[in-house]
């Protein structure tokens, strides 16, 4: 196990406020929403370190292990006031990380869905306005903007391979996306050429 104080970049004599401050700075730096994939594991290390060091009983028990003592001695000599020390060992780090990664990916997925919906609506309105300004069919302009927004939004926020495992199905989805994108953008190019040339 790594030294929890080093993980949080603090001294062993750090106050609870210093621990909290360091945790929030590092958690923000390594959070899966803002950090590289390669640094996400540091977020979990920081969270685990804070979980132990923010609780006075767990911190005291951890400090004893740093001096060569064992947590079991503390449990035998003096029953802790904190019942979590008696609970069975937490799931393996890998299980914990998988659950946390699932939560963060679900949150990122929901944010991506909202961005796709917003971007699609925005480009549908832009398509409608462009059709009106360039004397085109309003409904076709709205549909073309909707198609471009949907395909562009999905391609910017999601990886098709993470949802569809079959290579053939991925290819079909990508072809449909390109057809919609080219068709929608082509309608606006046709409107501009028709209007000004």
N, C-alpha and C positions, 0 to 999 in steps of 0.2 A: 504494500500500500504506500502511495506517495505521501509525503508530509503534507498534511492538510493546511498548515500555516503557509507553506511555500506556494501551494496551489492558489491561495487567496492573496498572496504577496503581503503578508502581515507578520509581525513578531508574535512570539508565544505570549507576550504580555499585553496583547491588543485588547482594547475594551470592546464591549458588545457593539457600541456605535461604530467603531473602526471596522469591526468584522462586517457589519451590515453595509457600511459605505463601500468597502472593497468588493463585497459580493455583488452589489447592484452595478458597480462599474464594470466588473468582469462579466456578469451575466448579460449586460447590454452589449458588450463587445463581442461575446461569443454566441449570442442567441441565434438559433437556426434561421430566423427570419432575416438576420442582417449579416451573418458571418459566412465564410466559405464552407463548403461541405467538409473540407479537410480539418477545419477548426471546430466543428460542432461537438466533437467528443469532449473538448475542453469545457463546454457549457455544462455537461453532465458532471464532470469532475468538480467544477466550481459549485454546482448545486449540492452535490454530496458533501463537500467540505463544509459548506455553510450549514447544512442540516445538522451536522455533528457539532460544529463549533458554536452555533447559535444557542444550543441547549446547554445550560450550565452543568447538568449531570453527565451528559454524554461527553462534553468537553473535558470534564474532570477525569472521566474514565479513559478518554483518549490520551490525555496528558500523562497518565500513569503508564500507558503502553510505550510512550516515547522514552520514558526513563528506564525501560527494561522490565517494567512490571506487567502484569496481566490483568485484563478486565475481570477475569473469573475471580481473582483475589478480592477485588472490590465487592463483588456480589456476595461472596461468602462472609467477609468480615462485616459489611454494613449494607443491609438491604436498601436499594435506592428508592427515592421517592418517586422516581419516574418509571412507570410500568413498562415503557417500551424496551428497556434493557433486557427484560425477561422474555420478550416475545421471540419467536423463532427467527432464525436468520432470514434477513431480507432475501428476495429472489436474487439470483446472480445478476451481476452488473449488466450482462448482455440482455437479460429479460427486461430489466428496468429501462435500459436504453431503447429497446425495441418499443416498449409501451410509450415512452416519452416521444420517440420519433414519430410514432403513429399519431399521437395527439397533435404534434406540431405540423405534420404533413396534412392532417385533416383541416387544421386551421388555415394553412396556406392554400389548400384546395378550395375552401370556401371563399377566401379572399380572391382567388383566381376566378371563380365563378362570378362573383360580383363585378370584377373588372371586365370580364367578357360581356356580361349583360349591359353594363354601362357603356362600354365602347361600342357595342352593337347598336344600341339605341342612339348614341351620339352620331354614328355614321349613317344610320337610317334617316335621321333628321337632316343631316348634311346632304344626303342623296336626294331627299325630297326638295330641299331648298335649291340645290343645283338644277334639278329638273325644272323647277318653276322658273328660275332665272334664265336658263338656257332654252326655254320653250319646249321641253320634252314631256313625256308622259309622267305624271306625278307618281302614279302607282308603280311604274317600272323603276323610277328613280329611288323610291322608297325601298323596293325589294332589292335593287342593286346595292344600295348602301347597307342594307341589312345583311346581304350575303358577304360583302367585303368586310364589314365589321365583325361578323361572326367568325369567318375564317381567320382573319388577322388576329382577332382577340384570342381565339383558341390556340393558334400557332405560337403566339407570344407568351401564353401563360401555361400551356400544358404540353407534355410530350406524349404523342400518340402511342409510343411503345410501352408506356407504363399502364395503359388501359387495355390495349389490344395486343395479345401475345403472338398471334399468327402473322407471319411476314406478308402473306397474300392479303389479308384483311387490312393491314397497315398500309400497303400499297394502294388498295382501293380507296381507303379513306383519304390518303394524300392526293390521289388523282381527283377525287370529288372536290376536295378543298381547292386545288389549283383551278379546276374548271369554274367553280363559283367565283373565285378571286379574279380570274381573267375575264369571265363574263361580266361581273359587276364593274370592274375597272374599265373594261372595253366599252360598256354602255356610255360611261362618262366621257371617254376619249372620243367616241362617235358623236356625242352631243357637242363637244367642243369643236371638233372638225366640221360638223354640219353647220354650226352656228357662225364660225369665223372664217371658214374657207369656202 
